[in-house]
Amino acid sequence: MNEIAQVIDLFDTVMPSLGIRLTETAGNRCELHVGDARQLLAQMPDGHFDCIVTSPPYWGLRDYGVTGQIGAETTVDEYIADLVSLFREARRTLADDGTLWLNIGDSYTSGGRTWRGADAKNKGRAMEYRAPTPVGLKPKDLIGVPWKLAFALQADGWYLRTDIIWNKPNCQPESVKDRPTRSHEYLFFFSKSEKYYYDWQAIMEPASDPKQKTKNRRTVWNITTEPYPGSHFAVYPRALVRLCVAAGSRENGRILDPFFGSGTTGVVCNELGRHCVGIELNTEYADLACERLLRGR
């Protein structure tokens, strides 16, 4: 058994009741909890985290094979309600000057299809279920999930500070011929309070004027996707996470990711000198995250 497998086995054996798969070690500032974030967040203290950076499962687009998974709700309204409830609890764990950086993608109605076959270029697209077309929408309609969620979170008390377009220059091709290929996702920047911590200088971008050198970052971020070798198929890139962590927290700050996946947020926190707590429902992804964090990549 190699060192990584030994560490994973140790935490499975010693702390299964806490759902902790990995704690902070030399070279790793991340703690990983395995379980449903809706339950585990309730055990975490008030005002503990400085910043939340996360990307929840998108509605009706992925089948993670876990009972009760968020993203597999029958209706989009149920999905929105589940996330609003989860982020309400997450807001309680956030410091008063804390922020939330939320990456979320959109989807189209299924047109009545009940399943989707495997895709050789993206095996994760295979699904045993397809959510029915939402009431009031038609086949081929764009659902508008990101803005439905953003407005629902705003109504629940979050300050919606801005939307950011994550433009993917290397986006996956689509076989559609009746609309443009979608090459972007949304990143929403929320705050818990009217006044909050935001380090605008940490994420300044190059200016076109050589005399100016840098300028305040704009709301369109051109960042290529970054797949990670392994079983996880929806990794958001480290470059995207770095901007959120750098702007939303101080050095040695505490970051929360309630949808940890393969651990990208944790990898970035280790790079930037932040502490991180991740929550992941899928045990296979949790194992992959442990491996990444212990290997430092």
N, C-alpha and C positions, 0 to 999 in steps of 0.2 A: 504494500500500500504506500503510495507516495505521500509527501508532506501535506499537500492540499487535501487529499482524500482523508488523511488522518484528522486534520483540523475540522473538516465537515462532519466526520463521524463523531468526533469529540463533542461538538455542540449539539448534535442530534441526541446523544446519550445523556449528557449532563443537564441540559436545559430544555427538554422537549415541552414541558408545561408552559414555559414562557414563549415558546415559538421562536427562540433566538437561534439563528443558524451561524452567525458570526459576530464577534465583538471586536472592539478596537484592539489592534496589536501593533507591534513595531512596524512602521511603514504603512499601516492601514488605519485610517481614522473613521472607518465606517462600521456601523452595527446593523445587522440584517435580521429582520423579524419575518417569519413565514406564517402566513395566515391572511384572513380577510381584514383589510384595512378598516372596514366599517366597525369591526369589533376591537381591533388592536389600538386604534386611535383613542378609544374611550379610556384606555389604561395609561395614557401619556399625560404629563402635567400641563397645567395652564401656562401659556406664555413662554414655552421652553425654546421654541425654534425662532430663528431670525428670518428664515426664508423657506419657501416651498417651491421646488422645481420638479415638475412631473409631466407625464403624458399618459392619461388614462386610456384604456382600451376604447377604440372607436366603435360606435354603434353599428351592429350588423355587418362588420367587415372581417372579423377574425373569430375563429373558434379555438379557444385556448384549452378546451377539453376539461374544464373545471366546473363542477356543479356550483351554481349561484354566481357565476362570473358576471361582473359588470360588462355591459356591451352586448349581452345576449337577451336583454329584456324583449318582451313581445312588442311593446310600443316604444316609440322614441320619447314620449312623455314620461314613461316609467324610467327610462334611462336617464333623462335629465333630472328627474326627482331623486334617483339614487345618488347621482353625483352631487347635487345640491346639498343633500343630507350629509354626505361624506365630507364635503369641503366646509360645511358649517362646523363640524367637529374638528376638522383640521385648523380652522380659524381660531378656535379656542386654544389650541396648542401653540399658536403663533404670537410672538411679541407684539405689543401695540404698534411698533414702527415696522412691522414685518410686511413682506410682500409675497405674492403668489404669481409664479410664471407657469402658465398652463398651455401646453401644446395639444391641439386637437384638430383632427381632420374631418372632412365632410364625406357624404356618401349620397348615392342615388337610390331611388326606390327600386325594389327587386323585380318589379313587373309581374309579380305572382309566382316567381320561381321559388322553390322550397329548398334547394341545395345548390352548391357550386363545386364543380370538379377541380381537381388539382391543376396547378399551373407549373410547368417545368421551370419557369424563371422565378416563381415565387410560390413555393409549396404551401406557405402559410395561408394562401387564399382559399384553399379547400375548406369547405364548411358543410356540416351535416344539417344545418338549419339555415333558413333565410327568413328574416323578419318580414311580416306582411307589409304591404304598402300602407303608410300612415293615412289615417282618415283625413280627407280633404286634399290629398295629393294624388297624382296620376302616375302611371308608369313612365319612367324616364325623367321624372322630376328630380332636381337637386333638392335635398332635404333642408339644408341650411343648419345642420346640427351645431357648428361652432357658435353661431350667433344666438341660437336658441339657448345654448348653455350659458353664454356670456351674459345675456340679458336676465336669465334666471338667477345667476349668481349675484348680479348687480341688485336685483330685487330682494335678494336674501340678505343684503347688507354689505357686500364687498364693494369697494370703490373700483370701478372699471377705468383704468388710467389710459390705456391705449391698446389698439390691436396692432400686431406686427405680422407682416407677411414673410413667411419662410419660403423663399424661392429656391427650388431645387434644380440647378442647372443640369444635373444628371438624372432627372426623374425617369421613372419606369415608363416605357412606351405603352400606349393603349391601342387597342384594335379599333377604336371608334372612328367613324368617318362622318358623323353628323354633329360634332362639336369639337372644340380644341382639346388637346390633351391637357389634363390638369397637372400642373407642375408646382403647386404651392400648397401650403398648409397654414393654419393660423397659430399664432402664439399670442395669448392674451396676458397682459400685465395688470394685475390687481393689487390693491393695498388693503390692509385691514382698517386703517384709519386715514383721516384726511392728511396728516403729516406722517411721513415714513422715510426710511433709509433708502437712498438711491444714489449710487456712486456713478454719476454720469461721465466723469473723467476716466474711469476705468475701462469704458467701452467706446471711447471716441474712435472715429474712423478717418482714414486718409481723406484729405480735401483735394479737390481738383486743382485749386489754386496753390502752386508751390510755395507762395509766400505765407499762406495760412497753415500749411502742413496737415493739421487735423481739424475736424469739425464734430459737432454733436451728432451722435449716431442717428441715422434716419430709420424709418419704420419698415423698410424692405431689406431683409437680410438674405444675401445670396450665399447659401451654404450647401455644399454637396452632401448627399446622403453617405452614410458610412456603415456598411454592413459589418457585423462581427461574426467570425467563423464560429459556428455552433448551431444550436437548435432554435435560437430566437430570431424571428424574422421581422421585427418591427423596432429596430434600434434607432433612436434619434441620435444625431451626431454629437460628438464631444464639442465641436466648435460652437454649436448652438447652445449647449448647456454652459459652456465657459462664460459666455456673455451674460447669461442669467445669473449665475453664481457670483461673478465678479461685480455686477451692478447691484445685486440684491443683498450682499452680505460683506461683513468685514473679515479680515484674516482671523482665523480661529473661531469663526461664527458657526452656528449650528443649522444644518440644512435638513429638510424632510422631503422624502420622495415616497408617497404612499402607493405608487405603482412602479416598483423598482425595476422590474423586468430583468434584463441582463446586467444591470448595475452601472450604466453609463454615468448617472448622476454621481454615484459614489467614486468612480474612477476620477472624474473631474474634481471632486472635493479633495481627494488625496493629492492631486496635482497642485491645487490652489491653496492648500493649507486650511481647509475647513473640515469640521466634523459633520458626519452624515448619519442619519437613520433612514433606512429603507424598509419598506414593507412589500412583500411579494406573495401572492396567493399560490402560484404554480411552483411546485417543488423543483421541477426540472430547471426552470429559469433561475431559481434561487441557487441551485448548485452551480450553474454557469456564472452567476454574479459572484459567488464566493471565489471561484477560480480566477475570474478577472481581477478581483480586488487583491487577492494574494499574490498574483503574478505582477500586479501593478500596471495593467494595460487595458 
